[in-house]
Amino acid sequence: MANHSTHGFRLTAIAASLLAIQVPALAQDAEVAELVTPDSFLSVGIGAWSDDRPQQGIYDGMRDKGGYLLLDGRYLKRDNATGTWIGLTGRNLGLDTRELRAEWLRQGDIGAFIEYSRIPRDNPYTFRTGLQGIGSTSLVISGAGAAALPFRDVELGTVRDQIGAGFYKALSRTLNFKVKLSHEEKDGTRNWGLGSSPLFMVEPIDSTIDQLEATLNYVGERLQVSGGYYGSFYDTSNTLVFGLRPGDPAVPTVGAPNPTPLSQPLANQAHQFFVDGGYSVTPTTRAMFKLSRSVATMDEHLPTWDLTGVNAPFVGMPSRLNGRMDTTLAEVGLSLRPLPRLSMLANLRYHDVNDKTPLLGVVGTNATGAILVHNTPQSYETTTGKLDATYRLPAGLSVNGGLEVRKQNRFAPSFVDETFVPYRVRLDEDTWRIGLRRGLSETVNGSLTFLHSERDGSTFTPTEDVFSDLISPIHIADRERDKWRASVDWTPAERLTLQAVVENAKDEYSDERRYGLKNGRASLMSLDATYSVTDNWQVTGWYARDETKARQFNAQWTGGGAPVLQLEREATLEDKGDTVGFEVRGRVSQALRVGANALYAKSVSKYRDDIAFTGGPVALPVVTPLPDITNKLARLGLFAEYALRKTSSVRFDLIHEDWRTDDWTWQFADGSPFVYGAGTAAAGDGTFVLPNQRQKSTFAGVRYIVRFQ
């Protein structure tokens, strides 16, 4: 609950910084006046895509082919006599990704804003299904034979509409108050599963999130303090969804009820009070502190409590979960410069997540009242200490180093017959870092950093069988990590700038337990270059390559009774990505600006499994290596902007993109489409996915832009 809003009163910092500038020269006065009174503009146009682009349309709100309204604008006005700003900004107003914000601000005194935004998230796949009732809480799955329902193509997705408002007031020269409220509505559909059978379902989304943040800030000569309240409130209209299988002749059982109820996230709320700040003890020593306390609860009536028959709840389960999570954060820090060339930073942080949800029996036998499964409230207590130091050497060099010690105590109820994954009650991690940096140079600046960390902890708790006790979970496994990073900014010529970054990381996991992740590697290399051909023409290029590898050891064994090992498999996973691009832009004449950009991106995911059969009761299949998955995107863009007059211009854009993939995750091994319910005892479903593996589309657009003050 430490994530506070980052939206605020944008004009405050801009106006304050501009007013602080003192420029006596007339030319500079004119330049400042232009900044203090920035241009307003209105951009209106139309554009169209030649074909559907469901994959790339995820990001810009233009999924379908056809025309779109291109509408953006900004109106900013400042009253010099009163120092009052009025602003109205709109982005993508003709698209599903639209944003609108209006604000009023009197510098250093009072201000207010209201804003609206829409965020769509469309699923790039098309589902061919006979499922009926999509969008509601009662769905009917297509059955077999006479019970089969007509099939159709369905596109799924969600839309989030958010409206927010804020208020700012300076109570004195050192004290100000800010408050922000936001309301978000999320509606739509998301692909889902039935749970009791491998059948296709759709989750109906109809929820709201309300947030309130109030902050009181004090800014003194030596002391700065912020304190306040943050609250979050979640609610949903759909608490329970039912899936009916009309073609299933079986008598409903506890293991396969018909209809099957599926729970949705229940209403919940969280409240946090916080205070943080800093105090300048001396000109070279500053103390920092932070303290917060939050309480999150979920105490709604459980909708499954009212069900009967095979869906009736366990007799030992109450009608409310009474879930509660208390979080406490306390942090202190000290930065100081004991010597002219030495700077130090010390920090101590305590973070306690206390799950106060009652321990309950949630699954059991109603006839006897015997509990088979409990809920698992988990608590974490983490203490972290950091020490960093930087020493400045001659010739613009500096050496820096640091040490971080992290201790975590973890608490969870332990029922051996219900524990399927090993657990640790204590987890420790120590990290040290050393680096060298060269700065303050007109032509070359760079840095080199090396980091080493070691993680271990207490012995693992036992699980319900001998093979589970051989698993080393990735998030708590013993691990050693080495990581280094080098970066350089180089200006070999007046018109040429180069930037390069190289990173490499290596993880080694303990072999004390047989199954789990064994090692991993990650690397990144990027190069950016900018060249000014002339004062009017500039070329920019970049290349980036990232690579991730992991090797893990897995196993498969029979369930129930005495487990028998069937096979072991060593998986080598690898992801590689390459991105290259360039952009050129310039001015052909005083009235005409042109530009072109190109992008090519390729990612390859590799899956290699080496399987060893151990002689257990399993049919020996024909083992075929999984093929690679390759995704490619090529995009070319051209633009031209012609000034009709000093305050208006017309812009033309032409974009062509080609996205392709050979992703097989929605296919069977023979290349045929994956079908829900195929090869199982469940009643026929027949739903399958239509992934469009080649998406080519061209966009053409024109805008008229007018600027005014």
C-alpha positions in Angstrom: 0.0 0.0 0.0 2.9 2.3 -0.6 2.1 3.2 -4.1 0.7 6.7 -4.0 -0.6 8.7 -7.0 2.0 10.3 -9.2 -0.4 12.7 -10.9 -0.4 16.2 -9.4 -0.5 19.8 -10.3 1.8 19.8 -13.3 2.0 23.6 -13.7 3.3 24.2 -10.2 6.9 23.0 -10.8 7.0 24.5 -14.3 5.8 27.9 -13.3 8.0 28.0 -10.2 11.1 27.2 -12.1 10.4 29.6 -14.9 9.7 32.5 -12.5 13.0 31.8 -10.7 15.0 32.6 -13.9 16.5 36.1 -13.9 17.6 37.1 -17.4 18.4 40.7 -18.1 19.1 40.4 -21.9 16.2 41.2 -24.2 16.7 38.2 -26.3 16.6 35.9 -23.3 13.5 37.8 -22.0 11.7 37.0 -25.2 12.7 33.3 -24.9 11.5 33.1 -21.3 8.3 34.8 -22.3 7.7 32.1 -24.9 8.2 29.4 -22.3 6.1 31.1 -19.6 3.3 31.5 -22.2 3.6 28.2 -24.1 1.7 27.6 -27.4 -1.7 26.1 -27.4 -2.6 23.9 -30.3 -5.3 21.9 -31.9 -4.6 18.9 -34.1 -7.5 17.2 -36.0 -7.4 14.7 -38.8 -8.4 11.2 -40.0 -6.5 8.0 -40.5 -7.2 4.5 -41.6 -5.6 1.0 -41.3 -5.9 -1.3 -44.3 -6.3 -4.5 -42.3 -7.1 -5.8 -38.8 -4.1 -5.7 -36.4 -5.2 -7.4 -33.1 -1.7 -7.9 -31.8 -0.2 -4.4 -32.2 -3.6 -2.8 -31.6 -3.3 -3.9 -28.0 -1.1 -0.8 -27.4 -2.7 2.0 -29.4 -6.4 1.3 -29.4 -6.7 0.8 -33.2 -7.3 -3.0 -33.5 -9.7 -3.1 -36.4 -9.2 -2.0 -40.0 -11.0 1.2 -41.1 -11.0 4.8 -40.3 -10.2 6.7 -37.0 -10.6 10.2 -35.8 -7.2 11.8 -34.9 -7.9 14.5 -32.4 -5.4 16.1 -29.9 -5.2 19.5 -28.4 -3.8 21.7 -25.6 -5.0 25.0 -24.3 -2.8 26.9 -21.9 -3.4 30.5 -20.7 -1.7 32.5 -18.0 -3.0 35.7 -16.4 0.2 37.6 -15.7 -1.5 40.0 -13.3 -2.7 37.2 -10.9 -0.3 34.4 -11.9 -3.3 32.1 -12.7 -3.0 29.2 -15.2 -5.8 27.6 -17.0 -5.1 24.4 -18.9 -7.0 21.9 -21.0 -5.2 19.0 -22.6 -6.6 16.1 -24.7 -4.8 13.2 -26.2 -6.2 10.5 -28.6 -9.7 11.9 -28.2 -10.9 10.0 -31.2 -9.5 6.6 -30.0 -10.3 4.2 -27.3 -7.1 5.3 -25.5 -8.4 8.8 -25.0 -7.2 11.1 -22.2 -8.6 14.5 -21.1 -7.4 16.8 -18.3 -8.5 20.3 -17.2 -6.7 22.3 -14.5 -6.7 25.7 -12.9 -3.8 26.9 -10.8 -2.9 30.2 -9.0 0.9 29.9 -8.5 1.9 29.2 -4.9 -1.7 29.5 -3.7 -4.5 27.3 -4.9 -5.3 24.9 -7.7 -7.6 22.1 -8.9 -7.8 19.6 -11.7 -10.1 17.0 -13.2 -9.1 14.3 -15.6 -10.5 11.3 -17.5 -8.8 8.4 -19.2 -9.8 5.2 -20.9 -7.5 2.1 -21.1 -8.7 -0.8 -23.3 -7.1 -4.2 -23.2 -8.2 -6.5 -26.0 -7.3 -10.1 -26.2 -5.5 -10.6 -29.5 -7.1 -14.0 -30.2 -10.4 -14.9 -31.6 -12.3 -17.8 -29.9 -14.6 -20.0 -32.0 -17.1 -21.3 -29.4 -20.6 -22.4 -28.7 -20.6 -20.9 -25.2 -23.8 -19.0 -24.5 -24.3 -16.2 -22.0 -21.0 -14.5 -22.5 -20.8 -11.3 -20.4 -23.3 -12.7 -17.8 -23.0 -14.8 -14.6 -24.9 -17.8 -16.1 -23.1 -19.5 -19.0 -24.1 -22.6 -20.9 -21.3 -24.7 -22.4 -21.8 -26.3 -25.8 -22.5 -30.0 -25.3 -22.3 -33.1 -27.5 -24.8 -34.5 -30.0 -28.3 -33.0 -29.7 -27.1 -30.7 -26.9 -24.5 -28.9 -29.1 -25.0 -25.2 -29.4 -24.2 -23.1 -32.5 -20.7 -21.8 -32.9 -19.6 -18.3 -33.6 -16.4 -16.2 -33.4 -15.9 -14.2 -30.2 -13.4 -11.4 -29.3 -12.7 -10.7 -25.7 -11.3 -7.7 -23.9 -11.7 -5.2 -21.0 -12.1 -1.4 -20.8 -11.1 0.7 -17.8 -12.6 4.2 -17.5 -11.1 6.4 -14.9 -12.1 9.8 -13.7 -10.1 11.7 -11.1 -10.1 15.1 -9.4 -7.6 16.9 -7.2 -7.3 20.1 -5.1 -4.2 22.0 -3.9 -4.0 24.8 -1.3 -1.0 26.6 0.2 -1.9 27.2 3.8 1.2 29.2 4.4 4.7 29.8 3.0 5.8 26.4 4.5 2.6 24.4 4.6 0.4 23.1 1.7 -2.4 20.5 1.4 -3.2 18.2 -1.6 -6.0 15.8 -2.1 -6.9 13.5 -5.0 -9.9 11.2 -5.6 -10.3 8.8 -8.5 -13.0 6.4 -9.6 -12.4 3.6 -12.0 -14.9 1.3 -13.7 -13.6 -1.9 -15.4 -16.0 -3.8 -17.7 -15.5 -6.6 -20.2 -14.7 -10.2 -20.6 -11.7 -12.4 -20.1 -11.0 -16.0 -21.2 -11.4 -18.5 -18.3 -11.8 -22.2 -17.5 -14.5 -24.2 -15.8 -12.3 -25.6 -13.1 -13.9 -29.0 -12.6 -13.5 -29.9 -16.3 -11.2 -28.7 -19.1 -13.9 -26.6 -20.7 -14.0 -23.0 -22.0 -15.6 -20.3 -19.9 -15.5 -16.5 -20.0 -15.1 -14.4 -16.9 -17.5 -11.4 -16.8 -15.7 -8.3 -15.5 -17.8 -5.5 -13.8 -15.8 -3.9 -11.0 -15.0 -0.5 -9.5 -11.9 0.9 -7.7 -12.1 4.1 -5.7 -9.0 5.8 -4.4 -8.5 8.7 -2.1 -5.2 10.4 -1.2 -4.7 13.4 1.1 -1.3 14.8 1.9 -0.1 17.6 4.2 3.4 18.9 3.3 5.7 21.1 5.4 8.8 22.6 3.8 11.0 24.4 6.2 14.6 25.6 6.0 15.9 22.3 7.5 12.9 20.1 8.0 10.6 18.7 5.3 7.7 16.5 6.2 4.8 14.9 4.3 2.1 13.0 6.0 -1.4 11.8 5.1 -3.8 9.1 4.2 -4.3 6.8 1.3 -7.4 4.6 0.8 -8.4 2.1 -1.8 -11.9 0.5 -2.2 -12.7 -2.4 -4.6 -16.2 -3.7 -5.4 -17.7 -6.0 -8.0 -21.2 -6.6 -9.3 -20.4 -10.3 -10.1 -19.5 -12.4 -7.1 -20.5 -15.8 -8.4 -20.5 -17.3 -11.9 -22.2 -20.5 -12.9 -21.2 -22.8 -15.8 -23.8 -25.4 -17.0 -23.0 -28.5 -19.1 -26.3 -29.4 -20.7 -24.8 -32.4 -22.6 -23.2 -34.0 -19.5 -25.3 -37.1 -18.6 -23.4 -37.8 -15.4 -25.1 -37.2 -12.0 -23.5 -34.1 -10.4 -21.0 -34.9 -7.7 -18.8 -32.8 -5.4 -15.9 -33.3 -7.8 -17.9 -32.4 -10.9 -20.9 -30.3 -9.9 -23.4 -29.2 -12.6 -23.8 -26.3 -12.8 -20.3 -25.5 -11.5 -20.0 -22.3 -9.3 -16.9 -20.1 -9.8 -16.1 -17.4 -7.3 -15.0 -13.8 -8.3 -12.7 -11.6 -6.2 -14.8 -10.1 -3.4 -15.1 -6.5 -2.3 -12.2 -5.3 -0.2 -10.7 -2.1 1.1 -7.4 -0.8 2.4 -6.4 2.2 4.5 -2.9 3.6 5.0 -1.6 6.4 7.1 1.9 7.6 6.4 4.6 10.2 7.2 8.0 10.7 5.7 10.5 13.5 5.5 14.0 14.6 6.1 16.0 16.9 8.3 19.3 18.7 7.4 21.4 18.2 10.6 24.3 20.1 9.1 25.1 21.3 5.5 26.8 17.9 4.9 24.5 15.6 6.9 20.9 14.8 6.4 18.6 12.4 8.1 15.6 10.7 6.4 12.6 8.8 7.9 9.5 7.1 6.8 6.7 5.4 8.7 3.4 3.9 7.4 0.7 1.7 8.7 -2.0 0.1 6.5 -4.9 -2.3 7.2 -6.5 -4.2 4.3 -9.7 -6.2 4.9 -12.1 -8.4 3.0 -15.1 -9.3 5.1 -17.9 -9.7 2.5 -20.5 -12.5 2.8 -19.1 -15.5 0.9 -21.6 -16.2 -2.0 -20.9 -19.9 -2.0 -22.2 -20.1 1.6 -25.8 -19.9 0.2 -25.4 -22.9 -2.2 -27.0 -26.3 -1.6 -26.7 -29.9 -2.8 -23.3 -30.9 -4.1 -22.2 -27.2 -4.0 -23.0 -26.8 -0.3 -20.1 -25.3 1.7 -18.2 -27.3 4.2 -20.0 -27.2 7.6 -16.9 -25.8 9.3 -16.6 -22.9 7.0 -18.1 -19.5 8.3 -20.2 -17.3 6.1 -17.4 -14.6 6.0 -13.7 -15.0 5.5 -13.0 -12.0 7.8 -9.7 -11.5 6.0 -7.3 -8.9 7.3 -3.7 -7.9 6.4 -1.8 -5.4 8.5 1.3 -3.8 7.1 3.9 -1.7 9.0 6.8 0.0 7.4 9.5 1.9 9.3 12.6 3.3 7.7 15.4 5.6 8.7 18.4 6.8 6.8 21.4 9.1 7.1 23.4 10.7 4.3 26.6 12.5 5.2 29.9 13.8 3.7 32.5 13.2 6.5 35.3 14.2 4.1 35.3 16.5 1.1 35.8 13.6 -1.3 33.7 11.0 0.6 29.9 10.6 0.6 28.1 8.0 2.6 24.5 6.7 2.9 23.2 4.4 5.6 19.6 3.0 5.6 17.6 0.7 7.9 14.2 -0.6 6.8 11.6 -2.7 8.7 8.7 -4.1 6.8 6.1 -6.3 8.5 3.2 -7.9 6.6 0.9 -9.5 9.3 -1.9 -11.7 7.9 -4.6 -11.8 10.6 -7.1 -13.8 8.6 -8.4 -16.6 10.9 -7.2 -20.1 10.2 -10.3 -21.9 8.8 -11.2 -25.4 7.5 -12.4 -24.6 4.0 -12.7 -28.2 2.6 -13.8 -31.2 4.5 -16.3 -34.0 4.9 -19.8 -32.7 5.9 -20.9 -36.0 7.3 -18.1 -36.2 9.8 -16.9 -32.6 10.0 -13.3 -33.7 9.4 -11.2 -30.9 7.9 -9.2 -31.9 4.8 -7.9 -28.4 3.7 -7.2 -25.2 5.6 -6.6 -21.8 4.3 -3.0 -20.6 4.5 -2.6 -17.1 6.0 1.0 -16.0 5.5 3.0 -13.3 7.3 6.4 -11.8 6.5 8.8 -9.8 8.6 11.7 -8.3 6.7 14.6 -6.2 8.0 17.0 -4.6 5.5 20.2 -2.7 6.2 22.2 -0.8 3.5 25.5 1.0 3.5 26.8 2.9 0.5 29.9 5.0 0.0 31.4 7.0 -2.8 34.9 8.4 -2.9 35.9 10.9 -5.6 39.3 10.5 -7.1 41.3 12.9 -9.3 40.7 13.1 -13.1 36.9 12.9 -12.6 37.0 9.4 -11.3 35.0 8.1 -8.4 34.8 4.7 -6.7 31.6 3.5 -5.0 30.7 0.4 -3.0 27.8 -0.8 -0.9 26.5 -3.6 1.3 23.0 -4.8 1.8 21.9 -7.3 4.4 18.3 -8.6 4.2 16.7 -10.9 6.9 13.2 -12.2 6.5 11.1 -14.3 8.9 8.2 -16.0 7.2 5.2 -17.5 9.1 2.5 -19.9 7.8 0.4 -22.7 9.3 2.1 -26.1 8.8 -0.1 -29.1 8.1 2.2 -31.7 6.5 -0.6 -33.5 4.7 -1.7 -30.2 3.1 1.8 -28.9 2.2 2.7 -29.7 -1.4 5.6 -27.2 -1.8 8.6 -26.9 0.5 8.6 -23.8 2.8 11.2 -21.8 4.8 10.6 -19.9 7.9 13.8 -17.8 7.5 15.3 -16.3 4.4 18.6 -14.3 4.3 20.3 -12.5 1.5 23.5 -10.5 1.5 24.6 -8.3 -1.4 27.8 -6.3 -1.9 28.5 -4.0 -4.8 31.6 -2.1 -6.1 31.8 0.3 -9.0 34.0 2.8 -10.8 32.6 5.9 -12.5 34.2 8.6 -14.7 32.3 11.8 -15.2 32.6 15.6 -15.7 34.2 15.1 -19.1 33.2 16.8 -22.3 33.7 13.8 -24.5 33.6 10.6 -22.4 31.6 9.5 -19.3 31.2 5.9 -18.2 30.7 3.5 -15.3 31.5 -0.1 -14.4 29.6 -1.9 -11.6 29.9 -5.4 -10.2 27.4 -7.0 -7.8 27.4 -10.3 -5.9 24.6 -11.7 -3.7 24.1 -14.9 -1.7 20.7 -16.1 -0.5 20.1 -19.0 1.9 17.9 -19.7 4.9 16.6 -22.2 7.4 15.9 -25.9 6.6 12.9 -26.6 4.5 9.7 -27.8 6.1 8.5 -31.3 5.2 5.7 -31.9 2.7 3.2 -34.6 2.1 5.4 -36.9 0.1 9.0 -37.8 -0.4 9.3 -36.4 -3.9 7.9 -33.0 -3.0 10.6 -32.8 -0.4 13.1 -32.9 -3.2 11.8 -29.7 -4.8 13.7 -26.4 -4.4 11.2 -23.5 -5.1 12.8 -20.8 -7.1 11.7 -17.8 -4.9 13.3 -19.2 -1.7 16.0 -21.5 -3.0 19.7 -21.1 -2.1 21.2 -18.9 -4.8 24.4 -17.0 -5.7 24.1 -14.1 -8.2 26.8 -12.2 -10.0 25.9 -9.2 -12.0 27.9 -6.5 -13.8 27.0 -3.4 -15.8 29.1 -1.2 -18.0 27.9 2.0 -19.7 29.7 4.8 -21.7 28.6 8.1 -23.2 31.1 9.1 -25.9 31.2 12.2 -28.1 34.0 11.5 -30.6 33.0 14.5 -32.8 31.0 17.6 -32.3 28.0 16.2 -34.3 28.2 12.6 -33.2 27.1 11.1 -29.8 27.3 7.4 -28.9 25.8 5.6 -25.9 26.5 2.0 -25.0 25.3 -0.3 -22.2 26.3 -3.9 -21.5 24.9 -6.0 -18.7 25.4 -9.6 -17.6 24.0 -11.6 -14.8 24.5 -15.2 -13.7 22.6 -17.2 -11.1 23.7 -20.5 -9.6 21.3 -22.5 -7.4 22.2 -25.1 -4.8 22.2 -28.8 -5.8 21.2 -29.8 -2.3 17.7 -30.6 -3.6 17.3 -32.6 -6.8 14.4 -30.8 -8.6 14.1 -27.1 -9.4 16.1 -24.4 -11.2 19.8 -25.1 -11.4 21.2 -22.0 -13.1 20.3 -19.0 -15.2 21.9 -16.3 -17.2 20.8 -12.9 -18.5 22.5 -10.4 -20.7 21.7 -7.1 -22.4 23.6 -5.0 -24.9 22.4 -1.7 -26.4 24.0 0.9 -28.6 22.5 4.3 -29.5 24.0 6.8 -31.9 22.9 10.3 -32.9 24.5 12.2 -35.8 23.7 15.8 -36.8 24.5 15.8 -40.5 23.7 19.6 -40.7 21.9 22.0 -38.5 18.7 20.9 -40.3 19.2 17.1 -40.6 19.7 14.5 -37.9 20.0 10.7 -38.0 19.4 8.4 -35.0 20.1 4.7 -34.8 19.9 2.0 -32.1 20.4 -1.7 -31.6 19.6 -3.8 -28.6 20.0 -7.5 -27.8 18.8 -9.3 -24.7 19.2 -13.0 -23.9 17.9 -15.1 -21.0 18.7 -18.7 -20.3 17.6 -21.1 -17.6 18.2 -24.8 -16.8 15.9 -26.7 -14.5 15.4 -30.3 -13.5 11.8 -31.7 -13.2 10.1 -34.9 -12.5 6.8 -36.7 -12.9 5.4 -39.3 -10.5 2.1 -41.0 -9.8 -0.3 -39.4 -7.4 -2.2 -41.0 -4.6 -1.0 -43.7 -2.3 2.7 -44.3 -2.4 4.1 -42.1 -5.2 6.2 -43.8 -7.9 8.7 -41.9 -10.0 7.8 -42.1 -13.7 10.2 -39.9 -15.5 12.7 -37.1 -15.1 13.3 -34.2 -17.4 16.0 -31.6 -17.8 14.7 -28.4 -19.4 16.9 -25.8 -21.0 14.9 -22.6 -21.7 16.2 -19.7 -23.7 14.8 -16.4 -24.9 16.6 -14.1 -27.3 15.5 -10.7 -28.6 17.0 -8.4 -31.2 15.8 -4.9 -32.0 17.3 -2.5 -34.5 15.9 0.8 -35.7 16.8 4.2 -37.2 15.2 7.6 -37.7 16.1 10.5 -40.0 14.4 13.8 -39.9 15.2 17.2 -41.3 14.0 20.3 -43.0 13.8 20.5 -46.8 12.8 24.1 -46.8 11.6 26.7 -44.3 8.1 25.3 -44.7 8.6 21.6 -45.2 9.9 19.1 -42.6 10.2 15.4 -43.4 11.2 12.2 -41.6 11.4 8.4 -41.8 11.9 5.7 -39.3 12.2 1.9 -39.4 12.0 -0.7 -36.7 12.8 -4.5 -36.8 12.3 -6.7 -33.8 12.7 -10.4 -33.5 12.3 -12.7 -30.4 13.0 -16.4 -30.3 11.9 -18.7 -27.4 13.6 -22.1 -27.3 12.4 -25.2 -25.3 14.6 -28.2 -25.0 13.6 -31.1 -22.9 15.8 -34.2 -22.3 13.5 -36.9 -20.8 14.7 -40.0 -19.0 12.1 -42.7 -18.2 12.7 -44.4 -14.9 10.6 -47.5 -15.4 7.5 -46.4 -13.5 4.0 -47.2 -14.7 3.8 -44.9 -17.7 3.4 -45.5 -21.4 6.6 -44.5 -23.2 5.6 -41.9 -25.8 7.5 -40.8 -28.8 9.5 -37.8 -27.6 9.7 -35.0 -30.1 11.6 -31.8 -29.2 9.4 -28.7 -28.9 9.9 -26.3 -31.8 11.1 -22.8 -31.3 8.6 -19.9 -31.1 9.6 -16.9 -33.2 7.9 -13.5 -33.2 8.9 -10.8 -35.7 7.8 -7.2 -36.2 8.9 -4.9 -39.0 7.6 -1.3 -39.2 8.4 1.6 -41.6 7.0 5.1 -41.0 7.2 8.2 -43.2 6.0 11.7 -42.3 5.9 15.2 -43.9 4.7 18.4 -42.2 4.2 21.5 -44.3 3.7 24.9 -42.8 0.8 26.7 -44.4 1.5 29.8 -42.4 3.4 30.7 -39.2 0.7 29.2 -36.9 -0.7 26.3 -38.9 0.6 23.3 -40.8 -0.6 20.0 -42.3 1.0 16.7 -41.5 0.9 13.4 -43.5 1.8 10.0 -42.0 2.3 6.7 -43.7 3.1 3.5 -41.7 3.4 -0.1 -42.8 3.8 -2.9 -40.3 4.2 -6.6 -40.6 3.9 -8.8 -37.5 4.2 -12.6 -37.7 4.6 -15.5 -35.3 4.8 -19.3 -35.3 3.5 -19.6 -31.8 2.2 -23.2 -31.3 0.8 -22.9 -27.8 -2.8 -23.1 -29.0 -2.1 -26.2 -31.1 -1.9 -29.9 -30.6 1.3 -31.7 -31.3 0.2 -32.6 -34.9 -0.4 -28.9 -35.6 -4.2 -29.0 -35.4 -6.0 -26.4 -33.3 -6.2 -27.0 -29.5 -9.8 -27.9 -28.7 -11.3 -27.5 -25.2 -12.5 -30.8 -23.8 -10.9 -33.0 -26.4 -9.7 -36.4 -25.3 -11.3 -36.2 -21.8 -14.4 -37.6 -20.1 -16.0 -34.2 -20.1 -19.0 -33.5 -22.3 -18.0 -32.1 -25.7 -17.1 -28.4 -25.8 -15.3 -27.9 -29.1 -14.1 -24.4 -28.5 -10.8 -23.6 -30.2 -8.6 -20.5 -30.7 -7.9 -18.7 -34.0 -4.5 -17.1 -33.6 -3.8 -14.8 -36.6 -0.1 -15.6 -37.2 0.5 -13.0 -39.9 -0.8 -9.5 -39.5 0.1 -6.9 -42.2 -1.5 -3.5 -42.3 -0.8 0.0 -43.6 -1.9 3.2 -42.1 -2.4 6.5 -43.8 -3.3 9.7 -42.0 -3.5 13.4 -42.4 -3.7 16.1 -39.7 -4.3 19.8 -39.7 -2.4 21.5 -36.8 -3.0 25.1 -35.6 -1.1 26.8 -32.9 -2.2 29.8 -30.9 -1.6 31.7 -27.7 
